[in-house]
Amino acid sequence: AKAYSGRFARLRAPGKLDAAADLVNAVAAAYDPHTSYLPPADEANFNIQMTGSLEGIGAVLREKDHHIEVVELVPGGASWRDGRLDPGDLILSVANEREDAVDVVDMPLDQVVKMIRGPKGTVVRLQIQKATGVQQIVAITRDVVVIEEAFARGAVLQAPGARAAYGYIFLPSFYGGRGPDQRTAAADVSALLADLKARKVEGVVIDMRGNGGGYLGDAVAMAGALIDRGPVVQIEDARGRREVLSDDEPGTAYDGPVVLLVDRFSASAAEIVAGALQDYRRAVVVGTSPTHGKGTVQSVIDLDRFAGKGSDLGVFKVTVQQFFRVSGASTQREGVTPDVILPDPFGHLETGERTLDHAVPWKQIDAAPHAAWSGRWDAAALTARSATRVAKDKGFARIVTLARTFAARAKDTRVPLARAAYDEYRKAQRDALAAGDVDQDKAPQRFAVKLLAEEALAAPAPGGKVDDRLSRWKTTLARDSWVAESLRVLDDMRRK
């Protein structure tokens, strides 16, 4: 009841731009699903996602009943270094420099976050309540908060008994920015590839599962790091004018075998890279299903540039172009179909561009001339060998069982109302879920993992605090069935 009362209170007191945002987005959605208005709070979150950093105190917050609760502290952030704020603390009021404190009880989370964020070097005062009930004022100097999980990271993987060691790069998005010191996805991946090459790995898995896209230029640059010159993607606007974006730099950052790992949530810029490397036969695409299918390009318009400084109106994203693979096919609606398909834990979900209202239709244009990579492998043989292994893998068998269970539940909308029959119904559901339990925390280790940033695991942290993010990621990675099968595909690619 407490949670719902807070929600109803916010509905009765909408923000000044809420009604305008609802109206504009209702109209925009009738044209295509990616043309939309982002009010200031959404714009700020969009920028954080694209740059992997923000200016604030480095605390993850959530709404709890009528209060704002600290969920966790970002390692290395201002709050983490300060040491007085702890997970579980409740924030009662917020005050900026030379301003009175503002009571934030019953205030929407996005408004509280906006008050707490601010320029590096400024001070924010928080009135907090500890789990013991003790209240105190904590003054924290804001700083740049770097969200390390938003950036590419790498490792060297080796299966038990295997002679070959393989490289692994996880790329969560195509991040970037305009600042001279801003990290970019393309530069980070190129640096990781160079590091892996120096370690003499026999192949590389680039994991783009869940990668929703980002900067188009970074996608072109990353694909260019793996091909020796040539077109990467074609773009067409509403008037039919076309442009080919190419890699003009000679040479590659890495010339060994590559597997691109994707899933149904890989979208946009990730699909550009997957499509280009598949068309060049530069990489084998391994995945659980066709990718999302977002084949359009958006331009971001800063409304404050037109309304005047200090207006704080947010931005408008407008679909202006459609992109096409070098083969001439669009990824719009259809996505990129993997060369090797693995069991999909989300196979029961209706996702992808094709499920969205008013999505731009698929089309084909002429191919851009390009030369295939010199590496060769038998795609049919790769698929057959992988299918044979997957059929015998107990972990994948449980994933298939679970996906079928969820699919059956989605189709069966009947629920018995009699108590005894309902109890039997619930027991049958629990038994079916138990049969397909794929808890990765309980899965066995599939391969050895040595992080490229291994030394960071042992690095001392300020105040004796422990940053265990890399350690937890390393443990999770070592149990990943999809990465394990990708390593076996690399083995097959090296068979000649």
N, C-alpha and C positions, 0 to 999 in steps of 0.2 A: 504493500500500500504506500509506503514511504517513497519508493522509487517512482511509482506512477503519479503521486501528487506533485513531485518535482517536474515531471514531464508536462502535466496539465498546466502547471503554473507558467511554464515557458511558452506553451501554446497561447495562453491568454495574454502574454506580453511579448509579442514578436519584435525582432530587431527592426531598425528603421529601413533596412534594405531587403528584408525577408519577402515582403509582398512583391516588390519589383523583381527580385530574383526568381520567384515562383512563376510570375507572368512571363518574363523574358525566356526562361528555360522551357516553359510549356510551348511557346511559339518556336523556339530554336529546335526543339526535339522533333518537330514535324518535318524538318529538313534532313537532319541526320543525327545520329546519337552522340556525335563528338563536338558539335557546335554548342557551346554553353557559356553562361555567364558565371564567373567565379567572384563572389564578394570578397572583401579584404581578407577575412580569416581563411577562406579556401585558397586564395592566392598565396598567402604566406605558407600554407602547408604544401602547396604545389612547388613553390620555390625551394623549400627544405628538401623535398623529395628529389628535385633535380640537381641540387648542389651537394647534398649530404651533410649540410651544416646549418647552424642557426646561431643567433646570439641570444643568450638567456642564461638560466641557472643550471641546466642539465638535469632536469627531473622529469620523470614520466608520471603524469597525473591521470586520475579518473574520477568520475562522479560516484559517490557512495552515499546513498540516501540523500540528505540535504547538503552534504559537505563535499569538498574537494580533497581527495586522499592522494598521498604520495605513494606510487606503486613501486618505483625503483629509481635509482640514481644512475645517470650515465657515467661509467668509469672515466675518470680524467676530467669530468666537468666541474663547474664551479661548486656545486652543492657537494659533490663527492669529495673534493679537496677540502672544503670548509669543515665537514664532519659533524655539523650540528643538526642537519636534516636527515631523517631516517624513513625508510619504507614503513607505511602505516600511520605516519603523522597526518593530522588533518589541518588544512589551511583555513583559518577563520577570517583573516583580512589581509589585504595587500596595500602597501603604500609605496609610491615612488618618491624620489628625492624631492624635498620641499613641498610635498603634498600630504593631505590628510589620508588616513587609512580608510579603505573602502571595505565594508563588510561583504564577504563573498559567499556567505551561507545562502543556499538556494539560487546562486548565480550559475548560468550555463557554463560548462567547461571551457568552450571556445573563448568566452569573454574573459574568464580568469587567466587563461593562457596568454591572451593578448596583453593583459596588464602586467604579467610576470616577465614576458619577453621584453627585450629592449637592447639598446646599443651597448657594445662592449665597453666596460669601464664604469658604467653607471651602477647605482646601488638600488636594490629593491628590498623593502622590509616586509617580512612575513610574520604575522601572528599565527603560531601553530599550537596545536594541542597534541601532546604525546599520548601514547597508549595508556600511560599511567593516569591521565587526566590533567597533568601539569601543563600550564600554558606558558609560552615564552615568545619573545620577539627575536627573530633571526634576521640580521642584515647580511645580504649576500651580494657581492660585486659580480655583475654579469660578465660573461666571457663568451668566446666562440666555442660552441659545442659541436664537436666533430662526431658524427654518427658513423662509427667505423663499419657497422654492419651494412651500410649503404654502398660501400666500395668493394671493388674486386679484390679477391684474395686467392692465394695459390698454395699448392702442396705437391709433394711427390708421393705417389701411391705405388705399392708393390704387393701383389697377391701372394699368399703363402706358397712357397716352393717355386715361384716364378723367377726367372732370371732377369726379365726386363722390368725396369721401373718406368712408370708413366707420370707425366705431369697432369695436374688438375687445376683449372681456373674456374672459380665461381663468380659470375657476373650478374648482380641483382638488377641492374638497370643501366641505361646509357646516360649516365649523369654528366654534368659539366657546368659551365658558367662563363661569365665574361671577365672575371677578375684575372689578373696576371698570375696569381698563385693558386688559382682554382684547379683542383684535380679534375681530370676528364677520364672517362671510361677507356677511350682509345689509347691514351698515353699509359694508363695503368696496365692495361692488358699487354701492350707492347713490351713494357718493362718486365712483366711477369714471364712473358714468352722468352725474352732474352735471358732471364734468370734460369728458366727451365732448360733452355738450350745449352747454357753453360754447364748445367748439371748432367748433360748427356742423356736426357730421357729419350725413350724410344717412340714416344707418341704423346699426344695431349688430348684430354677431355676438356671441352669448354662447356660449362654447365649454365644454360640460360633458362632453366625452369623457373617459372614465375616472373620472368623479366618482362615487364609491361612496356618497355620501350624507353624513349627519351629523345635525346638530340640526334637528329638525322645525320649531321656532319660526323658525329662520333661513330655512327654505324658504318658510314662509308670508309672512314679512316681505319676502323678495326678490321673490316673485310680486306682493306688494302694491305694490312700487315701480313696477310696470309696469301695474297696473290701478287704476281709480278706485273703490275700495270694492267689496266683494262677497265671497262665499265662495271659499276657495282649495282646501280639502280637507275631506272628511268622514271621521270616525273611528268605528269600531264595535268594542265590546269583546265578550268571549265570551258575555255575557248579552244581547247585541243592543241595548245602550244606545248611542245615537248622539250625536255632537257635531259641529258644523260650526265649523271654524276659519276665520275671515274676516279680511280686511283692512278695518279700520274707519277708516283714515286717508284723508281726501280728497286728490285730486290724485295725480300720478305724478312719479317722478324723471326719466322720459324718455317722450315720447309719439310718437316716430318709429317707422319700421319696424324690426322685430326678427326675427332668425333665431336659433333655438336649435340648436346643433350637438351631436349626441349619438352614442353608439355602443352596442354590446352590453354595455359595461362601465359605462354610466351607470345608477345604481341608487338606490332608496329616495328620499331627499329630492330628488335630481335629477329623478326621475320625477314627483314631486309638482309641481314647477315646470313641467316640460315638459307634463304633462297639463293643468294649470290654464290655462296660456297657450294651449295648443292648443284647449281647450274654449271659451275666451273669444274665439278667433280673434284673439288679441293678437300672436301670433308664428307664423311658419312653422317647423316642426320639420324640420330636415335631418339625416339620419343614415345610417349604413351598414346598420342593421338595427333591429328592435325592441329597446328597452332591456332591461336585465337581468330585470325583473319581480319585484322585491322590494317587495311591498305590505303589509308588516307593520311594527308598531312594537314596539320592545323597551324594557323598563324595566331600569335597571342597579341592582342591589342590592349595597351595600357590606357584605360579610360581616363586616368588622371592627367594624361598629356593633353587631352581635349577639354577637360572640365576645369583645369587650373590646379595649381599647386595647393596641397592640403585638402583636396576634396575627398580623398580616400574612398574611391568608388570600386576598386578592384580591377579585374581584367575580363576581356571577352575572347574566348577561343573560337575561331572560325575555320571550318574546313575549306581549304583553298585548292588542294591538289590531290591527285591519286597517284600512288607509286606502283611501278611494275618491275618484275624481275628482269634480268638481262635476257631471259628466254622470251619475254613479251607477255607472260602470264601475270595477272594481278594476284596478290595475296588476299585481296578484299573478299570477305565471306569465306573463301576456301582455305586460307592459311597455307602453311607449308606441310606437306605430308611427309613424315619421316621415312627414310629408307628401311630402317629396322624398327618395328613397332613392338613395344613392351606392354605388359598389363597395366591398366589405368585404374588407380584407386578412386578416381573421380568419374569413372565411366558412366555412372548413373545420373550425372548432372547434365542439364541442358544449358550449355554455355557457348560462348563464341559470338562473333559478329553476326552470324546468320540468324541468331535468335533475337537480335535487337530490332526494334521497330524502325522503319525508314532507313535502314542501312543502305549505303550506296551499292548499286549492283556490281557484280563481277564483270570484267571485260578483258579482252586480249588485244595487244598491239604487236607491231613487228618486233622481232628480236634485235638486240644490239649485238653486233659482231664481237665475238670473244673467243679466245683459245682455251681449250680445256687444259687442266693441269697435267703434268707428265705422269703423275702417280696413277696406278691402275689397280683395281680390285674387282672381283666378281660380285656384283651387288646381289644376285640371286643366291650365291653361295653364302654370303654373309647373313642374309635373311634366314636361310634354311638352318644354318648352324646355330644361330641365336634362338630360333623357334624350338629346336631340339633341346637346347640347354634349359630354356624357360619352362618347357613342359615337364622337366624333371626337377625343377627347383621348388622346394616345399614352401619357401617364403612367397614366391610369386603365385603358387597355387592358392594360398590363403587370401591373397589380394584379389584374385579372380572370384573366389567364393564370396568375399565381402562385397565386391562390386555387384554381383548377381543378386545378393540379398537386398542391397539398397535399391536396385532397379525394381525388384519384385515389390518391395514395400511402397515405392513411389506409385506403382500401378494399382495396388490394392488399397482403395480408400475406405473400405468397410471396417468399422470398429464395433465389436459386440458391446452392448450396453449392460447385459446381465453380468453380475459380479463374477460368478464362477467362470463364465465363458471369457470374460475380459482377462481374468488371471491367467487362464490357459493361453490366451492370445499374447500376453506380455511375456510369458515364459518361453513361448516358441520364438518370439523376437530375440530375447536374450540369448537363447541357445544358438540361434543362427548367427548372431553377432560374435559370440564366443568362438564359433567354428572358424570364423574368418578374421580373428583378432590379429592385427599386424602392428602391434605396438613396437615401434622402432627402438624404444628404450630397452626392450628385452631381446632385441635381435642380436645374433652373434656378430662378432667383428669379421668383416669380409676381407679386409686387406690392411696392411700397415700404412700409417699416415705420418709423413714428416712435413710439417708446415714450412713454407718458405720464411715465415716469420717466427720460427721455432724459438729463437732466442728471446722473443717477447714473453713467452710463457714463464721464464725464470727471472724476468726483469723485476726489480723491487718497485713496489708502488708507494706513492706518498702516504705517510702515516700508517704504514703497515697494511693498508687496504689491499684486497685481492681482486684483480680483474680477471675473472675466469671465463670471459666470453670465448677466447680462442680455444681454451681447453675443452669447453662444452661443444664448440663447433667441431673440433677434431674428433671427439668421441662419436658425435652423431654421424659425421661423414664416414667414419670407418665401418658403419653398419648399413650404409646405403646400398640397397639391392640394385637400384638402377645404375648407379655409378659402377658397381661391381661388374654388371653385364656389359657396360660400355668399355671397360678394360678388356674384357674377353673379345669384344668386337675389334678393338685395336690389335689384339693378338692375331685375329684372323686377317686383318688388313696387311699385316707384315708377312703373311705366308707366301706372297707372290703367286 
